[in-house]
Amino acid sequence: MEKKRTIKFIAFALAALMLFGVWIAAWATKGFGAFESKTVQTEPGAGGMVLGECEGKGIRLTGAVISKADYAANEVSPLAETAYTITVTPTPADAHDTYAWTSTDNESVRLTPSNGGKTCKVECLKAFGTQITLTCTSESNPDITASLTVDYVKRISSVNVSLSPASVAFGSTETSYTVTATPVWGTGTIQPSNFTVTGGTLSNNLAGLTMTVNKSVPLDSTTTRVYTLRGTEGDFTFTGTTFKLTTPYDAFIVDTELTHGDQVIATNFRLTGARAMNAKTSVVPLAAPGLGAPTVSQLKSAYNNSVLAKAPETTKDGTLTINYTYSYGDVISESKTASTDVEFDVSGLVINATDITLSDDKLIF
């Protein structure tokens, strides 16, 4: 009985040794199995070449982007859109081997191996619309190999902007508008997501508008004082994709200033006068009795009427500019602007007569 047990133990031991030998042989020829690792993107870009995941047997590939500031130091062409350095990590780590590199597209990307192929510089030469595969192979054993995919994230070539209603209508009532922005994508294998309009501006392209109103106020029988209420024009700003407008004054006049000669009486002049003529204030709260300065309503009427007179009824009365962002995961992130010309509809500013009186009720010749 003991002899049979001994024989069984020896047989089991031999089988275990054989399995261990097979495992050692597999490790020596093919490594521990498939490696998977993502490349390291250290500087987000605005589109272009990105490296995918690596899969291989016995070697691992990791990549890091080369910043444009380091192109010269790494002998990267200044014309390259994107560049990476890929590093080979063999198993075992101290293995002495050399590696060959191939690409499925040698026109869009350029490979420059160095240090026996243990590192490889990858330069993107142009946009491409088909995914590229880079393969690294051990020159001593073709079974030891690794590959990774290369994609090209599309850039925005232009953005089509439209406004609804199409014409910007000015008048006494408030009108709501909606901005629609449609990106036009260039060549690539990946289209970024999260295209978002964050807001924008509406600018007035009309020139020669009335920005000031003057008023002479008699102080006594021989002296008069001239007050000037001046408006400062600026772009109308909004957030998101919607905004509302009434008159041109409410849209484009962003600041006012009341002066007498070179003396500033009040800034941000919102009502009809100044509480203290010699005091500089940010908001005019009340009309000072006897001041007689021009009123905001007078400046508003003068400005709106000048817009009415000078609007040429073309599609270039104003410019709508939107701010947008788009992203591809954590890799691509870019903020830009796009613009379109718009027409001003000023028919709502026309004031029609409601009654007519004559200086005389009859004429006698």
C-alpha positions as CSV (number, residue, x, y, z in Angstrom):
1,M,0.0,0.0,0.0
2,E,2.8,2.4,0.9
3,K,4.5,1.6,-2.4
4,K,1.4,2.5,-4.4
5,R,1.1,5.8,-2.5
6,T,4.7,6.6,-3.2
7,I,4.2,5.9,-6.9
8,K,1.1,8.1,-7.1
9,F,3.0,11.0,-5.3
10,I,5.9,10.7,-7.8
11,A,3.5,10.8,-10.7
12,F,1.7,13.8,-9.3
13,A,5.0,15.6,-8.8
14,L,6.2,14.9,-12.3
15,A,2.9,16.2,-13.7
16,A,3.2,19.4,-11.7
17,L,6.8,19.9,-12.9
18,M,5.7,19.4,-16.5
19,L,2.9,22.0,-16.1
20,F,5.3,24.4,-14.5
21,G,7.7,23.9,-17.4
22,V,5.0,24.6,-19.9
23,W,4.1,27.8,-18.0
24,I,7.8,28.9,-18.0
25,A,8.0,28.3,-21.7
26,A,4.9,30.3,-22.4
27,W,6.2,33.1,-20.2
28,A,9.5,33.1,-22.0
29,T,7.9,33.2,-25.5
30,K,4.7,35.2,-25.0
31,G,5.0,36.9,-21.7
32,F,2.3,36.9,-19.1
33,G,-0.5,37.7,-21.5
34,A,-2.3,40.7,-22.9
35,F,-1.5,44.2,-21.5
36,E,-4.1,46.9,-21.7
37,S,-3.2,50.5,-20.9
38,K,-4.4,53.9,-21.9
39,T,-2.1,56.5,-23.3
40,V,-1.4,59.6,-21.2
41,Q,-2.7,62.9,-22.6
42,T,-0.9,65.6,-20.6
43,E,-2.1,68.6,-22.6
44,P,-5.7,68.9,-23.8
45,G,-5.9,70.1,-27.3
46,A,-8.5,71.5,-29.7
47,G,-8.8,68.4,-31.9
48,G,-6.4,66.2,-33.8
49,M,-4.7,62.9,-33.2
50,V,-5.3,60.9,-30.0
51,L,-4.0,57.5,-29.1
52,G,-6.3,54.7,-28.0
53,E,-5.8,51.7,-25.8
54,C,-2.9,49.3,-26.1
55,E,-3.3,45.5,-26.4
56,G,-0.3,43.2,-26.6
57,K,1.5,40.1,-25.6
58,G,4.7,40.4,-23.6
59,I,5.1,44.2,-24.1
60,R,3.2,47.2,-23.1
61,L,3.0,50.6,-24.9
62,T,2.4,53.9,-23.1
63,G,2.3,57.3,-24.8
64,A,2.7,60.9,-23.7
65,V,1.9,64.0,-25.8
66,I,4.7,66.3,-26.9
67,S,3.8,69.9,-26.3
68,K,4.4,72.3,-29.2
69,A,6.9,74.2,-27.0
70,D,9.0,71.0,-26.9
71,Y,8.8,70.2,-30.7
72,A,12.3,71.6,-31.4
73,A,13.9,69.7,-28.5
74,N,12.3,66.5,-29.6
75,E,13.0,67.1,-33.3
76,V,9.4,67.2,-34.2
77,S,8.4,69.0,-37.4
78,P,6.9,72.4,-36.6
79,L,4.2,71.5,-39.2
80,A,3.0,68.6,-37.1
81,E,-0.5,69.0,-35.7
82,T,0.0,66.6,-32.8
83,A,3.0,64.5,-31.6
84,Y,3.5,61.7,-29.1
85,T,6.3,59.7,-27.6
86,I,5.5,56.0,-27.2
87,T,7.5,53.9,-24.8
88,V,7.9,50.1,-24.9
89,T,7.9,48.2,-21.6
90,P,8.8,44.5,-22.0
91,T,8.3,41.6,-19.7
92,P,10.6,41.0,-18.0
93,A,11.5,44.6,-17.6
94,D,15.2,44.0,-18.2
95,A,14.7,42.1,-21.4
96,H,17.3,42.9,-24.1
97,D,15.4,43.2,-27.4
98,T,14.8,45.5,-30.3
99,Y,11.5,46.3,-31.9
100,A,10.0,47.1,-35.3
101,W,7.2,49.6,-35.9
102,T,4.5,49.6,-38.6
103,S,1.5,51.8,-39.3
104,T,-1.6,51.2,-41.5
105,D,-1.3,54.8,-42.8
106,N,2.1,56.3,-43.5
107,E,0.8,59.4,-45.1
108,S,-1.2,60.8,-42.2
109,V,1.2,59.8,-39.4
110,R,5.0,59.5,-39.4
111,L,6.8,57.0,-37.1
112,T,10.4,57.6,-35.9
113,P,11.7,54.7,-33.7
114,S,14.8,55.2,-31.6
115,N,16.8,53.3,-29.0
116,G,16.3,50.0,-30.8
117,G,12.6,50.8,-31.2
118,K,12.1,51.0,-27.4
119,T,10.7,54.5,-28.0
120,C,8.9,55.8,-31.0
121,K,7.9,59.3,-32.0
122,V,4.5,59.6,-33.7
123,E,3.8,62.8,-35.6
124,C,0.4,63.7,-37.1
125,L,0.9,65.1,-40.6
126,K,-2.7,65.7,-41.6
127,A,-6.3,64.9,-40.7
128,F,-7.5,61.4,-41.5
129,G,-11.0,59.8,-41.6
130,T,-10.1,56.1,-41.1
131,Q,-8.7,54.8,-37.8
132,I,-5.0,53.9,-37.9
133,T,-3.3,51.0,-36.1
134,L,0.3,51.2,-34.9
135,T,2.0,47.9,-34.3
136,C,5.2,47.2,-32.4
137,T,6.9,43.7,-32.8
138,S,9.8,42.1,-31.2
139,E,12.5,41.5,-33.7
140,S,13.7,38.3,-31.9
141,N,10.2,36.8,-31.6
142,P,7.4,37.9,-33.8
143,D,4.9,36.5,-31.4
144,I,5.8,39.3,-28.9
145,T,3.7,42.2,-30.2
146,A,1.6,45.1,-29.2
147,S,-0.7,47.5,-31.0
148,L,-2.7,50.6,-30.4
149,T,-5.3,52.6,-32.3
150,V,-4.9,56.2,-33.4
151,D,-8.0,58.4,-34.0
152,Y,-8.4,61.9,-35.2
153,V,-10.9,64.1,-33.3
154,K,-12.7,66.3,-35.7
155,R,-12.3,70.1,-35.5
156,I,-15.1,72.6,-36.2
157,S,-14.5,74.2,-39.5
158,S,-17.4,76.6,-39.2
159,V,-20.6,77.3,-37.3
160,N,-23.9,78.2,-38.9
161,V,-25.7,80.8,-36.8
162,S,-29.4,81.7,-37.2
163,L,-31.8,83.9,-35.3
164,S,-35.6,83.4,-34.9
165,P,-37.3,85.8,-35.6
166,A,-34.7,86.5,-38.3
167,S,-34.9,90.3,-38.0
168,V,-34.3,92.2,-34.8
169,A,-37.4,94.2,-34.2
170,F,-37.2,97.3,-32.1
171,G,-40.3,99.0,-30.6
172,S,-42.1,99.7,-27.4
173,T,-43.0,96.0,-26.8
174,E,-40.5,93.3,-25.9
175,T,-39.6,90.6,-28.4
176,S,-38.0,87.3,-27.6
177,Y,-35.4,85.6,-29.8
178,T,-33.8,82.2,-30.1
179,V,-30.3,81.5,-31.4
180,T,-29.6,78.3,-33.3
181,A,-26.0,77.2,-33.9
182,T,-25.1,74.2,-36.0
183,P,-21.4,73.2,-36.2
184,V,-19.8,72.0,-39.4
185,W,-17.2,69.3,-38.6
186,G,-14.0,68.7,-40.5
187,T,-12.3,65.4,-41.3
188,G,-11.8,62.9,-38.5
189,T,-12.8,59.5,-37.0
190,I,-14.3,60.9,-33.8
191,Q,-16.9,63.7,-33.5
192,P,-16.7,65.7,-30.2
193,S,-19.8,65.9,-28.1
194,N,-21.2,68.6,-25.8
195,F,-21.4,71.4,-28.3
196,T,-22.9,74.3,-26.2
197,V,-23.8,77.9,-26.9
198,T,-22.9,79.8,-23.7
199,G,-24.2,83.2,-24.7
200,G,-23.3,86.0,-27.0
201,T,-23.6,89.7,-28.0
202,L,-25.6,91.8,-30.4
203,S,-23.7,94.8,-31.7
204,N,-25.0,97.9,-33.5
205,N,-23.3,98.6,-36.8
206,L,-25.1,101.9,-37.5
207,A,-22.9,104.9,-37.6
208,G,-23.5,108.6,-36.8
209,L,-26.2,108.0,-34.2
210,T,-27.3,110.8,-31.8
211,M,-25.5,110.1,-28.5
212,T,-26.0,113.5,-26.8
213,V,-28.7,116.0,-26.0
214,N,-28.0,119.5,-24.8
215,K,-30.1,122.0,-22.9
216,S,-29.5,125.7,-22.1
217,V,-30.8,126.8,-18.8
218,P,-31.0,130.6,-18.0
219,L,-29.5,131.4,-14.6
220,D,-30.4,135.1,-14.7
221,S,-31.1,137.7,-17.3
222,T,-27.5,137.6,-18.8
223,T,-26.2,134.1,-18.0
224,T,-27.1,130.7,-19.3
225,R,-25.7,127.3,-18.5
226,V,-25.5,124.4,-21.0
227,Y,-26.0,120.9,-19.7
228,T,-25.1,117.9,-21.8
229,L,-26.5,114.4,-21.3
230,R,-24.2,111.9,-23.1
231,G,-24.9,108.2,-23.7
232,T,-22.2,105.5,-24.1
233,E,-23.0,102.7,-26.6
234,G,-22.0,99.1,-26.0
235,D,-22.9,95.6,-27.1
236,F,-26.1,93.9,-25.9
237,T,-25.0,90.8,-24.0
238,F,-26.9,87.6,-23.2
239,T,-26.4,84.1,-21.8
240,G,-27.6,80.9,-23.1
241,T,-29.5,80.8,-26.5
242,T,-32.4,83.2,-25.8
243,F,-32.7,87.0,-25.2
244,K,-35.3,89.8,-25.2
245,L,-35.2,93.3,-26.6
246,T,-37.3,96.4,-26.7
247,T,-35.8,99.7,-28.0
248,P,-32.3,100.4,-29.4
249,Y,-31.6,102.6,-26.4
250,D,-32.4,99.9,-23.9
251,A,-30.3,97.4,-25.9
252,F,-27.2,99.5,-26.7
253,I,-26.8,102.4,-24.3
254,V,-24.9,101.0,-21.4
255,D,-23.9,104.2,-19.5
256,T,-24.8,107.9,-19.3
257,E,-23.1,111.0,-18.1
258,L,-24.4,114.5,-17.3
259,T,-21.9,117.3,-17.7
260,H,-21.7,121.1,-17.6
261,G,-18.6,122.2,-19.5
262,D,-15.8,119.8,-18.3
263,Q,-17.5,119.3,-15.0
264,V,-19.1,115.9,-14.4
265,I,-22.3,116.3,-12.5
266,A,-23.5,112.7,-12.5
267,T,-22.7,109.4,-14.1
268,N,-25.1,106.6,-14.9
269,F,-27.7,109.3,-15.2
270,R,-31.0,107.4,-15.0
271,L,-33.7,109.9,-14.0
272,T,-34.2,113.6,-14.7
273,G,-31.7,115.5,-12.7
274,A,-29.0,115.6,-10.0
275,R,-29.6,116.0,-6.3
276,A,-26.3,117.9,-5.9
277,M,-24.9,119.7,-9.0
278,N,-21.4,119.7,-7.7
279,A,-21.4,116.1,-6.5
280,K,-20.4,113.1,-8.6
281,T,-22.8,110.2,-8.0
282,S,-23.2,106.7,-9.5
283,V,-27.0,106.8,-9.8
284,V,-29.1,109.9,-9.9
285,P,-32.0,109.3,-7.5
286,L,-34.1,112.5,-7.8
287,A,-34.6,115.5,-10.0
288,A,-33.2,118.6,-8.4
289,P,-35.8,121.5,-8.6
290,G,-34.7,124.2,-11.0
291,L,-31.8,122.2,-12.5
292,G,-33.6,121.8,-15.9
293,A,-31.0,119.4,-17.3
294,P,-31.9,117.1,-20.3
295,T,-33.8,114.0,-19.3
296,V,-33.1,110.4,-20.0
297,S,-36.4,110.2,-21.9
298,Q,-35.1,113.0,-24.2
299,L,-31.9,111.2,-24.8
300,K,-33.8,107.9,-25.4
301,S,-36.1,109.5,-28.0
302,A,-33.1,111.2,-29.7
303,Y,-31.2,107.9,-29.9
304,N,-34.1,105.8,-31.0
305,N,-35.1,108.3,-33.6
306,S,-31.6,108.4,-35.0
307,V,-31.6,104.6,-35.3
308,L,-34.9,104.8,-37.1
309,A,-33.5,107.4,-39.5
310,K,-30.2,105.6,-40.2
311,A,-31.2,102.0,-40.4
312,P,-30.6,101.1,-44.1
313,E,-32.9,98.1,-44.1
314,T,-30.1,95.7,-44.9
315,T,-29.0,92.5,-43.4
316,K,-25.9,94.2,-41.9
317,D,-27.5,96.6,-39.5
318,G,-26.1,94.6,-36.6
319,T,-23.8,91.6,-35.8
320,L,-24.9,88.7,-33.7
321,T,-21.9,86.9,-32.1
322,I,-22.3,83.7,-30.1
323,N,-19.8,82.0,-27.7
324,Y,-19.6,78.2,-27.9
325,T,-17.7,75.4,-26.4
326,Y,-17.3,71.7,-27.4
327,S,-15.5,68.8,-25.9
328,Y,-14.5,65.2,-26.4
329,G,-14.2,63.6,-23.0
330,D,-11.4,65.1,-21.0
331,V,-9.2,65.4,-24.1
332,I,-10.7,68.1,-26.3
333,S,-11.9,71.4,-24.9
334,E,-12.2,74.5,-26.9
335,S,-14.1,77.9,-26.7
336,K,-14.6,80.0,-29.7
337,T,-17.0,82.5,-31.3
338,A,-19.1,82.6,-34.5
339,S,-21.0,85.6,-36.0
340,T,-23.7,86.4,-38.4
341,D,-25.1,89.7,-39.7
342,V,-28.7,90.7,-38.8
343,E,-31.2,93.2,-40.0
344,F,-32.9,95.7,-37.7
345,D,-36.7,96.0,-38.1
346,V,-37.3,99.6,-36.9
347,S,-41.0,99.8,-38.0
348,G,-42.0,99.7,-34.4
349,L,-40.2,102.9,-33.7
350,V,-42.3,104.9,-36.1
351,I,-44.7,107.2,-34.3
352,N,-47.8,108.0,-36.2
353,A,-49.9,111.1,-35.6
354,T,-53.1,110.5,-33.6
355,D,-54.5,114.0,-34.1
356,I,-53.9,117.1,-36.3
357,T,-54.5,120.8,-35.4
358,L,-54.1,123.9,-37.5
359,S,-53.0,127.3,-36.4
360,D,-56.0,128.8,-38.0
361,D,-59.4,127.4,-38.5
362,K,-60.0,129.4,-41.7
363,L,-58.2,131.4,-44.3
364,I,-59.3,134.8,-45.7
365,F,-57.7,136.1,-48.8
